[in-house]
């Protein structure tokens, strides 16, 4: 038994979409994506807020652990040693709490008896992800480009020494150095 198509013999069978059907499908998909994008962005921003709050929590816990070990909060900056004639800052609180933030390797790169300007590049330029709010920027694009200059004899400023930045700060009292 042979089955025959009910089509007239002169017209080919249709297979595929017409241009209008294709454009309608693309328009519907574009509309659905347009409706979905704000929801995705809100979810991403909510996740970034949670990460930022977690970074602050980690910094707070590191401060508490430093306090447990030393009986005081970390200073704003340590003096760079007795030979530091300019009384410029050595390691800051952000360096001193690194061991409590699972950054022991970076902490060991710092020489606590040297000024910031005299540290090696690995110590100065290695980013600490917990010091950056993901809503604001990533750790990879946060190196200072100005302002980090030591004072030379005679009161002039030396060339800029780039260093890593962070998005968080702390208030540790009224004394500038301890």
MODELLER restraints for C-alpha pairs under 7 A, 6 or more apart:
rsr = mdl.restraints
at = mdl.atoms
rsr.add(forms.Gaussian(group=physical.xy_distance, feature=features.Distance(at['CA:48:A'], at['CA:134:A']), mean=5.60, stdev=0.5))
rsr.add(forms.Gaussian(group=physical.xy_distance, feature=features.Distance(at['CA:48:A'], at['CA:135:A']), mean=5.71, stdev=0.5))
rsr.add(forms.Gaussian(group=physical.xy_distance, feature=features.Distance(at['CA:52:A'], at['CA:133:A']), mean=5.02, stdev=0.5))
rsr.add(forms.Gaussian(group=physical.xy_distance, feature=features.Distance(at['CA:52:A'], at['CA:134:A']), mean=6.51, stdev=0.5))
rsr.add(forms.Gaussian(group=physical.xy_distance, feature=features.Distance(at['CA:55:A'], at['CA:130:A']), mean=5.10, stdev=0.5))
rsr.add(forms.Gaussian(group=physical.xy_distance, feature=features.Distance(at['CA:55:A'], at['CA:131:A']), mean=6.91, stdev=0.5))
rsr.add(forms.Gaussian(group=physical.xy_distance, feature=features.Distance(at['CA:58:A'], at['CA:101:A']), mean=6.88, stdev=0.5))
rsr.add(forms.Gaussian(group=physical.xy_distance, feature=features.Distance(at['CA:62:A'], at['CA:97:A']), mean=5.82, stdev=0.5))
rsr.add(forms.Gaussian(group=physical.xy_distance, feature=features.Distance(at['CA:62:A'], at['CA:100:A']), mean=4.92, stdev=0.5))
rsr.add(forms.Gaussian(group=physical.xy_distance, feature=features.Distance(at['CA:62:A'], at['CA:101:A']), mean=6.09, stdev=0.5))
rsr.add(forms.Gaussian(group=physical.xy_distance, feature=features.Distance(at['CA:63:A'], at['CA:73:A']), mean=6.42, stdev=0.5))
rsr.add(forms.Gaussian(group=physical.xy_distance, feature=features.Distance(at['CA:63:A'], at['CA:97:A']), mean=6.59, stdev=0.5))
rsr.add(forms.Gaussian(group=physical.xy_distance, feature=features.Distance(at['CA:65:A'], at['CA:100:A']), mean=6.78, stdev=0.5))
rsr.add(forms.Gaussian(group=physical.xy_distance, feature=features.Distance(at['CA:66:A'], at['CA:73:A']), mean=6.48, stdev=0.5))
rsr.add(forms.Gaussian(group=physical.xy_distance, feature=features.Distance(at['CA:66:A'], at['CA:74:A']), mean=6.81, stdev=0.5))
rsr.add(forms.Gaussian(group=physical.xy_distance, feature=features.Distance(at['CA:66:A'], at['CA:97:A']), mean=6.60, stdev=0.5))
rsr.add(forms.Gaussian(group=physical.xy_distance, feature=features.Distance(at['CA:67:A'], at['CA:73:A']), mean=4.96, stdev=0.5))
rsr.add(forms.Gaussian(group=physical.xy_distance, feature=features.Distance(at['CA:74:A'], at['CA:93:A']), mean=5.47, stdev=0.5))
rsr.add(forms.Gaussian(group=physical.xy_distance, feature=features.Distance(at['CA:74:A'], at['CA:96:A']), mean=6.83, stdev=0.5))
rsr.add(forms.Gaussian(group=physical.xy_distance, feature=features.Distance(at['CA:75:A'], at['CA:93:A']), mean=5.82, stdev=0.5))
rsr.add(forms.Gaussian(group=physical.xy_distance, feature=features.Distance(at['CA:75:A'], at['CA:172:A']), mean=6.71, stdev=0.5))
rsr.add(forms.Gaussian(group=physical.xy_distance, feature=features.Distance(at['CA:75:A'], at['CA:177:A']), mean=6.68, stdev=0.5))
rsr.add(forms.Gaussian(group=physical.xy_distance, feature=features.Distance(at['CA:75:A'], at['CA:178:A']), mean=5.72, stdev=0.5))
rsr.add(forms.Gaussian(group=physical.xy_distance, feature=features.Distance(at['CA:76:A'], at['CA:92:A']), mean=5.48, stdev=0.5))
rsr.add(forms.Gaussian(group=physical.xy_distance, feature=features.Distance(at['CA:76:A'], at['CA:93:A']), mean=5.31, stdev=0.5))
rsr.add(forms.Gaussian(group=physical.xy_distance, feature=features.Distance(at['CA:76:A'], at['CA:172:A']), mean=6.30, stdev=0.5))
rsr.add(forms.Gaussian(group=physical.xy_distance, feature=features.Distance(at['CA:76:A'], at['CA:176:A']), mean=6.50, stdev=0.5))
rsr.add(forms.Gaussian(group=physical.xy_distance, feature=features.Distance(at['CA:76:A'], at['CA:177:A']), mean=6.37, stdev=0.5))
rsr.add(forms.Gaussian(group=physical.xy_distance, feature=features.Distance(at['CA:77:A'], at['CA:89:A']), mean=5.61, stdev=0.5))
rsr.add(forms.Gaussian(group=physical.xy_distance, feature=features.Distance(at['CA:77:A'], at['CA:90:A']), mean=6.17, stdev=0.5))
rsr.add(forms.Gaussian(group=physical.xy_distance, feature=features.Distance(at['CA:77:A'], at['CA:91:A']), mean=5.56, stdev=0.5))
rsr.add(forms.Gaussian(group=physical.xy_distance, feature=features.Distance(at['CA:77:A'], at['CA:92:A']), mean=3.98, stdev=0.5))
rsr.add(forms.Gaussian(group=physical.xy_distance, feature=features.Distance(at['CA:77:A'], at['CA:93:A']), mean=6.04, stdev=0.5))
rsr.add(forms.Gaussian(group=physical.xy_distance, feature=features.Distance(at['CA:77:A'], at['CA:177:A']), mean=5.67, stdev=0.5))
rsr.add(forms.Gaussian(group=physical.xy_distance, feature=features.Distance(at['CA:77:A'], at['CA:178:A']), mean=6.99, stdev=0.5))
rsr.add(forms.Gaussian(group=physical.xy_distance, feature=features.Distance(at['CA:78:A'], at['CA:89:A']), mean=5.96, stdev=0.5))
rsr.add(forms.Gaussian(group=physical.xy_distance, feature=features.Distance(at['CA:78:A'], at['CA:90:A']), mean=5.30, stdev=0.5))
rsr.add(forms.Gaussian(group=physical.xy_distance, feature=features.Distance(at['CA:78:A'], at['CA:91:A']), mean=5.53, stdev=0.5))
rsr.add(forms.Gaussian(group=physical.xy_distance, feature=features.Distance(at['CA:78:A'], at['CA:92:A']), mean=6.27, stdev=0.5))
rsr.add(forms.Gaussian(group=physical.xy_distance, feature=features.Distance(at['CA:78:A'], at['CA:177:A']), mean=6.16, stdev=0.5))
rsr.add(forms.Gaussian(group=physical.xy_distance, feature=features.Distance(at['CA:78:A'], at['CA:178:A']), mean=6.05, stdev=0.5))
rsr.add(forms.Gaussian(group=physical.xy_distance, feature=features.Distance(at['CA:79:A'], at['CA:87:A']), mean=6.57, stdev=0.5))
rsr.add(forms.Gaussian(group=physical.xy_distance, feature=features.Distance(at['CA:79:A'], at['CA:88:A']), mean=6.58, stdev=0.5))
rsr.add(forms.Gaussian(group=physical.xy_distance, feature=features.Distance(at['CA:79:A'], at['CA:89:A']), mean=5.28, stdev=0.5))
rsr.add(forms.Gaussian(group=physical.xy_distance, feature=features.Distance(at['CA:79:A'], at['CA:90:A']), mean=5.37, stdev=0.5))
rsr.add(forms.Gaussian(group=physical.xy_distance, feature=features.Distance(at['CA:79:A'], at['CA:177:A']), mean=6.75, stdev=0.5))
rsr.add(forms.Gaussian(group=physical.xy_distance, feature=features.Distance(at['CA:80:A'], at['CA:88:A']), mean=6.73, stdev=0.5))
rsr.add(forms.Gaussian(group=physical.xy_distance, feature=features.Distance(at['CA:80:A'], at['CA:89:A']), mean=5.82, stdev=0.5))
rsr.add(forms.Gaussian(group=physical.xy_distance, feature=features.Distance(at['CA:80:A'], at['CA:90:A']), mean=4.27, stdev=0.5))
rsr.add(forms.Gaussian(group=physical.xy_distance, feature=features.Distance(at['CA:80:A'], at['CA:112:A']), mean=6.51, stdev=0.5))
rsr.add(forms.Gaussian(group=physical.xy_distance, feature=features.Distance(at['CA:80:A'], at['CA:113:A']), mean=4.80, stdev=0.5))
rsr.add(forms.Gaussian(group=physical.xy_distance, feature=features.Distance(at['CA:80:A'], at['CA:114:A']), mean=4.88, stdev=0.5))
rsr.add(forms.Gaussian(group=physical.xy_distance, feature=features.Distance(at['CA:80:A'], at['CA:115:A']), mean=5.03, stdev=0.5))
rsr.add(forms.Gaussian(group=physical.xy_distance, feature=features.Distance(at['CA:81:A'], at['CA:113:A']), mean=4.87, stdev=0.5))
rsr.add(forms.Gaussian(group=physical.xy_distance, feature=features.Distance(at['CA:81:A'], at['CA:114:A']), mean=6.71, stdev=0.5))
rsr.add(forms.Gaussian(group=physical.xy_distance, feature=features.Distance(at['CA:88:A'], at['CA:115:A']), mean=6.76, stdev=0.5))
rsr.add(forms.Gaussian(group=physical.xy_distance, feature=features.Distance(at['CA:89:A'], at['CA:115:A']), mean=5.95, stdev=0.5))
rsr.add(forms.Gaussian(group=physical.xy_distance, feature=features.Distance(at['CA:89:A'], at['CA:116:A']), mean=6.74, stdev=0.5))
rsr.add(forms.Gaussian(group=physical.xy_distance, feature=features.Distance(at['CA:90:A'], at['CA:112:A']), mean=6.43, stdev=0.5))
rsr.add(forms.Gaussian(group=physical.xy_distance, feature=features.Distance(at['CA:90:A'], at['CA:114:A']), mean=5.93, stdev=0.5))
rsr.add(forms.Gaussian(group=physical.xy_distance, feature=features.Distance(at['CA:90:A'], at['CA:115:A']), mean=4.20, stdev=0.5))
rsr.add(forms.Gaussian(group=physical.xy_distance, feature=features.Distance(at['CA:90:A'], at['CA:116:A']), mean=5.18, stdev=0.5))
rsr.add(forms.Gaussian(group=physical.xy_distance, feature=features.Distance(at['CA:91:A'], at['CA:112:A']), mean=5.98, stdev=0.5))
rsr.add(forms.Gaussian(group=physical.xy_distance, feature=features.Distance(at['CA:91:A'], at['CA:116:A']), mean=6.61, stdev=0.5))
rsr.add(forms.Gaussian(group=physical.xy_distance, feature=features.Distance(at['CA:95:A'], at['CA:107:A']), mean=6.55, stdev=0.5))
rsr.add(forms.Gaussian(group=physical.xy_distance, feature=features.Distance(at['CA:98:A'], at['CA:104:A']), mean=6.32, stdev=0.5))
rsr.add(forms.Gaussian(group=physical.xy_distance, feature=features.Distance(at['CA:98:A'], at['CA:107:A']), mean=5.79, stdev=0.5))
rsr.add(forms.Gaussian(group=physical.xy_distance, feature=features.Distance(at['CA:99:A'], at['CA:107:A']), mean=6.40, stdev=0.5))
rsr.add(forms.Gaussian(group=physical.xy_distance, feature=features.Distance(at['CA:106:A'], at['CA:123:A']), mean=6.36, stdev=0.5))
rsr.add(forms.Gaussian(group=physical.xy_distance, feature=features.Distance(at['CA:109:A'], at['CA:122:A']), mean=6.95, stdev=0.5))
rsr.add(forms.Gaussian(group=physical.xy_distance, feature=features.Distance(at['CA:109:A'], at['CA:123:A']), mean=5.25, stdev=0.5))
rsr.add(forms.Gaussian(group=physical.xy_distance, feature=features.Distance(at['CA:110:A'], at['CA:119:A']), mean=6.60, stdev=0.5))
rsr.add(forms.Gaussian(group=physical.xy_distance, feature=features.Distance(at['CA:110:A'], at['CA:123:A']), mean=5.61, stdev=0.5))
rsr.add(forms.Gaussian(group=physical.xy_distance, feature=features.Distance(at['CA:111:A'], at['CA:119:A']), mean=6.85, stdev=0.5))
rsr.add(forms.Gaussian(group=physical.xy_distance, feature=features.Distance(at['CA:117:A'], at['CA:150:A']), mean=6.86, stdev=0.5))
rsr.add(forms.Gaussian(group=physical.xy_distance, feature=features.Distance(at['CA:117:A'], at['CA:161:A']), mean=6.34, stdev=0.5))
rsr.add(forms.Gaussian(group=physical.xy_distance, feature=features.Distance(at['CA:124:A'], at['CA:163:A']), mean=4.95, stdev=0.5))
rsr.add(forms.Gaussian(group=physical.xy_distance, feature=features.Distance(at['CA:124:A'], at['CA:164:A']), mean=6.04, stdev=0.5))
rsr.add(forms.Gaussian(group=physical.xy_distance, feature=features.Distance(at['CA:125:A'], at['CA:163:A']), mean=5.16, stdev=0.5))
rsr.add(forms.Gaussian(group=physical.xy_distance, feature=features.Distance(at['CA:125:A'], at['CA:164:A']), mean=4.95, stdev=0.5))
rsr.add(forms.Gaussian(group=physical.xy_distance, feature=features.Distance(at['CA:126:A'], at['CA:164:A']), mean=6.68, stdev=0.5))
rsr.add(forms.Gaussian(group=physical.xy_distance, feature=features.Distance(at['CA:127:A'], at['CA:139:A']), mean=5.75, stdev=0.5))
rsr.add(forms.Gaussian(group=physical.xy_distance, feature=features.Distance(at['CA:127:A'], at['CA:140:A']), mean=6.99, stdev=0.5))
rsr.add(forms.Gaussian(group=physical.xy_distance, feature=features.Distance(at['CA:127:A'], at['CA:164:A']), mean=6.06, stdev=0.5))
rsr.add(forms.Gaussian(group=physical.xy_distance, feature=features.Distance(at['CA:128:A'], at['CA:139:A']), mean=6.98, stdev=0.5))
rsr.add(forms.Gaussian(group=physical.xy_distance, feature=features.Distance(at['CA:129:A'], at['CA:139:A']), mean=5.65, stdev=0.5))
rsr.add(forms.Gaussian(group=physical.xy_distance, feature=features.Distance(at['CA:131:A'], at['CA:166:A']), mean=4.92, stdev=0.5))
rsr.add(forms.Gaussian(group=physical.xy_distance, feature=features.Distance(at['CA:131:A'], at['CA:167:A']), mean=5.96, stdev=0.5))
rsr.add(forms.Gaussian(group=physical.xy_distance, feature=features.Distance(at['CA:131:A'], at['CA:168:A']), mean=6.30, stdev=0.5))
rsr.add(forms.Gaussian(group=physical.xy_distance, feature=features.Distance(at['CA:132:A'], at['CA:138:A']), mean=6.50, stdev=0.5))
rsr.add(forms.Gaussian(group=physical.xy_distance, feature=features.Distance(at['CA:132:A'], at['CA:139:A']), mean=6.04, stdev=0.5))
rsr.add(forms.Gaussian(group=physical.xy_distance, feature=features.Distance(at['CA:132:A'], at['CA:166:A']), mean=5.41, stdev=0.5))
rsr.add(forms.Gaussian(group=physical.xy_distance, feature=features.Distance(at['CA:132:A'], at['CA:167:A']), mean=5.11, stdev=0.5))
rsr.add(forms.Gaussian(group=physical.xy_distance, feature=features.Distance(at['CA:133:A'], at['CA:167:A']), mean=6.17, stdev=0.5))
rsr.add(forms.Gaussian(group=physical.xy_distance, feature=features.Distance(at['CA:142:A'], at['CA:164:A']), mean=6.12, stdev=0.5))
rsr.add(forms.Gaussian(group=physical.xy_distance, feature=features.Distance(at['CA:142:A'], at['CA:165:A']), mean=5.55, stdev=0.5))
rsr.add(forms.Gaussian(group=physical.xy_distance, feature=features.Distance(at['CA:143:A'], at['CA:162:A']), mean=6.37, stdev=0.5))
rsr.add(forms.Gaussian(group=physical.xy_distance, feature=features.Distance(at['CA:143:A'], at['CA:163:A']), mean=5.57, stdev=0.5))
rsr.add(forms.Gaussian(group=physical.xy_distance, feature=features.Distance(at['CA:143:A'], at['CA:164:A']), mean=4.59, stdev=0.5))
rsr.add(forms.Gaussian(group=physical.xy_distance, feature=features.Distance(at['CA:143:A'], at['CA:165:A']), mean=5.76, stdev=0.5))
rsr.add(forms.Gaussian(group=physical.xy_distance, feature=features.Distance(at['CA:144:A'], at['CA:162:A']), mean=5.24, stdev=0.5))
rsr.add(forms.Gaussian(group=physical.xy_distance, feature=features.Distance(at['CA:144:A'], at['CA:163:A']), mean=5.47, stdev=0.5))
rsr.add(forms.Gaussian(group=physical.xy_distance, feature=features.Distance(at['CA:144:A'], at['CA:164:A']), mean=6.16, stdev=0.5))
rsr.add(forms.Gaussian(group=physical.xy_distance, feature=features.Distance(at['CA:144:A'], at['CA:165:A']), mean=6.38, stdev=0.5))
rsr.add(forms.Gaussian(group=physical.xy_distance, feature=features.Distance(at['CA:145:A'], at['CA:162:A']), mean=5.95, stdev=0.5))
rsr.add(forms.Gaussian(group=physical.xy_distance, feature=features.Distance(at['CA:146:A'], at['CA:160:A']), mean=5.85, stdev=0.5))
rsr.add(forms.Gaussian(group=physical.xy_distance, feature=features.Distance(at['CA:147:A'], at['CA:160:A']), mean=6.52, stdev=0.5))
rsr.add(forms.Gaussian(group=physical.xy_distance, feature=features.Distance(at['CA:148:A'], at['CA:160:A']), mean=5.27, stdev=0.5))
rsr.add(forms.Gaussian(group=physical.xy_distance, feature=features.Distance(at['CA:148:A'], at['CA:161:A']), mean=5.40, stdev=0.5))
rsr.add(forms.Gaussian(group=physical.xy_distance, feature=features.Distance(at['CA:148:A'], at['CA:162:A']), mean=6.45, stdev=0.5))
rsr.add(forms.Gaussian(group=physical.xy_distance, feature=features.Distance(at['CA:149:A'], at['CA:157:A']), mean=5.99, stdev=0.5))
rsr.add(forms.Gaussian(group=physical.xy_distance, feature=features.Distance(at['CA:149:A'], at['CA:158:A']), mean=5.45, stdev=0.5))
rsr.add(forms.Gaussian(group=physical.xy_distance, feature=features.Distance(at['CA:149:A'], at['CA:159:A']), mean=5.91, stdev=0.5))
rsr.add(forms.Gaussian(group=physical.xy_distance, feature=features.Distance(at['CA:149:A'], at['CA:160:A']), mean=4.85, stdev=0.5))
rsr.add(forms.Gaussian(group=physical.xy_distance, feature=features.Distance(at['CA:149:A'], at['CA:161:A']), mean=6.05, stdev=0.5))
rsr.add(forms.Gaussian(group=physical.xy_distance, feature=features.Distance(at['CA:150:A'], at['CA:157:A']), mean=5.87, stdev=0.5))
rsr.add(forms.Gaussian(group=physical.xy_distance, feature=features.Distance(at['CA:150:A'], at['CA:158:A']), mean=5.45, stdev=0.5))
rsr.add(forms.Gaussian(group=physical.xy_distance, feature=features.Distance(at['CA:151:A'], at['CA:157:A']), mean=4.80, stdev=0.5))
rsr.add(forms.Gaussian(group=physical.xy_distance, feature=features.Distance(at['CA:151:A'], at['CA:158:A']), mean=6.17, stdev=0.5))
rsr.add(forms.Gaussian(group=physical.xy_distance, feature=features.Distance(at['CA:152:A'], at['CA:158:A']), mean=6.12, stdev=0.5))
